[in-house]
């Protein structure tokens, strides 16, 4: 394995000298094996993971409504409503 750019060029020349189709062969191996695992093989798992990831958010709460005493939020993770007094927000 090459440690720098010059070593990489030397390694590529050596690989091509031994086998002119070296990069074509290893590229076809990688392309033919790439669809045997991961989300491609289990569409239901991919869908479930997408749904779970979509529900998560860096913003954990969504403002629902305000009144004179409280501010109401919905926790996006579990859908529960939170009631927060104005004093806590303005403090």
N, C-alpha and C positions, 0 to 999 in steps of 0.2 A: 504494500500500500504506500502510495506516495505521501511524503511529508510536506512537500511544497510544490509550486507550479513547475519548476524544472524537473523534479522527480516524476510528476504526473505526465509530463510530455514524454519522458524516457519510458515510463511504464506503458503508455499508449503505443509507442513505436514498437516496443518489445511484444506486446499482445498482438498487434497487427502483423508482425513478422512471423510469429508462430501460427496464427490463424487469421487469414484475411477477413473472415466473416465473424470474428469474435464478438464485436459489439452488436451485430445483427442477431446473433444466436442468443446472447444473454438478454437482449431486449425482448425477443420473442418469448423467452422463458418467463420473464417477469409479466409480460402482457397476458400470457395464457393462464398464469396462476392468480392473477389479481382478482378474479371474480369468484373464488371458491370460499371466501370467508368474509367476515365483517357484516355490515348491514346489507350488502347485496344478497346474501344467502338467507336472511331472515327479515322480510319486509315488515312483519308485524312488530318485531323488536325495534326497527328503525322508526316506525310510526309512533310507538309508545315513547321512545326516547325524545322524539320531536315534540310530542305533546307535553311531556314533563319539562323539557327545556323551555318551551314557550310560556309555560305558566310561571316560571321563575322570572324574577325581574330584579334589577338593581334597586328599583324603587319598590319598597316593600308594601306601601300602603297607598290606597287611592281615596282621595277626599270624596265623601258622599254628600254631606250637607252640613250646614252650620245653623246654630240658633244663638240666643243670647247667652247661654251658659256653657254649652258644649260644642265641640267639633266632632263629627262622626267620620270615621275612616273604615275602609274595608281592607282586611289583611288579604293580599292576593294569594298567599300560600295556602290558606285554608278557608277563605271566604267568610271568616267571622268578622262581625262588626265591632269596632272599638269606639268607646265614647271617652273623649279626652277633654278635661276642663280647660277653659280659656286661660286660667292662671298658669297652668303647666306650659302652655304654648308661648305665652308672652314673657315667661320668667327668664 
